[in-house]
Amino acid sequence: MEHIRHTAARRTLPLAVLLPAALMAAGPSMASESGGGTEPHEGAKPTVVLVHGAWADASGWNEVIRSLQDRGYPVVTPANPLRSLSGDSDYLAARLKTIKGPVVLVGHSYGGAVITNAAAGNPNVKSLVYIAAFAPDKGEATLQLAAKRPGSRLTDDPEAPVPTALDAVPLGGGLTDVDLYIKPDKFSDVFLSDRLDAGRADALAASQRPANAVTGSEPAEAAAWRTIPSWYLVATDDRVIGTENLRFMAERAGATTVEVDAPHAVLETHPDEVTDLILQAAHDAPPSLARTGTTGQTLVLGGAAVLAVAGGTALVVRARRA
């Protein structure tokens, strides 16, 4: 009878009490499934954390995820809330704290701004990888950076309150509380540089996740690339951020840089080249290569010819696609 009374009492406990107990009882197996909570064994590969940007979702990393997992890398791909730079960064920073051992932190597009903030002060983040991404300095906003040099097609009217390629959907919280979508008839040109077939482009346009307007106007609070080694993929046909803006940020960060003939959505068109750069940042190439002044050295990146420019920080990739 006493046992029955205890059982009934447990059933009345609130979920807030039962959930932590359940997680503790589940032990390491549940923690490992979520990508954190277990101590890595000696010599274990770093965890690769992939952060998507605006007008996309975590599924954009699918081919990269498969390639990394096939090589034995643990991968975590959190959903980026796309609500505000500070909030999104805090969300990611909290997730990173659950991951034991070294982390290679990767961001695409606006996701680059998020990792730049979230990695600050986390000693486990050993490498930052920017995939056609924003790498703001402290006090800079993403739309400010996109307007720094020509190349972005988000707007053809600098005076417009909202970039003209975007649709603003009010959320009822005031003039600035709006979600921004790329207009369906602009999506293929701006996001994909018309490099994918119409069917796939239309599907991506239909499934795009919006970013709140605050994400583009809120200044960065930190610049982790100042203290953490960085790698950077420049898409040479980027019509969202603009190729020259990508080059500016890569050079300013002193990043090991590759250039790929690709659109802003390089994850869709060149996942192998994206994976190759992440592997470099993880362990597969000397992290100081671009800073050593190595002359004329050629690396092989998944069938891409890579030329190390003498005395510079750029590695130029001429990708050959089947």
Summary of the structure (lengths in Angstrom):
residues: 322
radius of gyration: 21.3
end to end distance: 72.1
largest distance: 81.5
contacts: 1060
relative contact order: 0.13
helix: 39%
strand: 20%
